[in-house]
Amino acid sequence: GSGWAWLRYDKKMDKLIVSKTIGAGNPLTEGITSILTIDVWEHAYYLDYQEKRNKYVTAFFDSLVNWDFVEENLKLAIETNNAEEL
């Protein structure tokens, strides 16, 4: 199907979660922090990859993701969670 894939930080469980949503679903409405998101609707990849979504996803993770930024997002989410517990 189409939608979004998310790497999320669940502060209640203090762990990373990989999940998917369809339509306009968003983990922020659940109080969970998004660390990384990939758009897997056809409009995101069709012009470059046609039906080859797996190649798009591979290229996304190998070439497009700024992993230093993702790491900073995770650190911030954990720090914010720890500060809220004080």
C-alpha positions in Angstrom: 0.0 0.0 0.0 0.9 3.7 0.0 1.5 6.0 2.9 4.3 6.8 5.2 6.9 4.9 7.1 8.2 6.3 10.3 11.1 5.8 12.7 9.7 7.1 15.9 10.8 7.5 19.5 8.2 6.5 22.1 9.0 8.4 25.3 6.6 6.3 27.4 8.3 3.1 26.4 11.8 4.8 25.9 12.4 3.0 22.7 12.5 3.3 18.9 9.6 2.1 16.9 9.2 1.5 13.2 5.6 2.0 12.0 3.5 2.9 9.0 0.5 5.2 8.5 -1.9 5.6 5.6 -3.6 8.8 4.4 -2.9 11.7 6.7 -2.0 9.6 9.7 0.7 11.2 11.8 2.4 9.9 15.0 2.5 13.4 16.5 -1.2 12.9 17.1 -0.2 10.0 19.4 2.4 12.0 21.3 5.2 10.1 19.7 8.2 11.9 18.2 9.1 11.3 14.6 12.9 10.8 14.1 12.7 10.0 10.3 9.9 9.7 7.8 9.8 8.3 4.3 7.0 9.1 1.9 6.0 5.9 0.0 3.1 7.3 -1.9 3.6 6.8 -5.7 4.0 10.5 -6.3 7.2 10.4 -4.3 9.1 8.0 -6.5 7.2 7.2 -9.7 8.9 9.7 -12.1 12.3 8.3 -11.2 11.6 4.7 -10.3 8.2 3.8 -11.9 6.9 0.7 -10.0 10.3 -0.1 -8.4 9.5 1.2 -4.9 12.2 -1.0 -3.4 14.9 0.8 -5.4 13.5 4.1 -4.3 13.6 3.0 -0.6 17.2 1.8 -1.0 18.2 5.1 -2.6 16.4 7.0 0.1 18.3 5.3 2.9 21.7 5.0 1.1 21.8 8.5 -0.6 19.2 10.9 0.7 19.0 10.5 4.5 21.2 12.8 6.5 22.1 10.3 9.3 23.8 12.9 11.4 20.5 14.9 11.5 18.6 11.7 12.3 21.0 11.1 15.2 20.5 14.6 16.5 16.7 14.2 16.3 17.0 11.0 18.4 19.3 12.7 21.0 16.9 15.6 21.3 13.9 13.4 21.7 15.7 11.4 24.5 17.0 14.6 26.2 13.5 16.1 26.1 12.1 12.9 27.5 14.7 12.9 30.3 14.0 16.6 31.1 10.3 15.9 31.4 10.9 13.1 33.9 12.7 15.5 36.3 
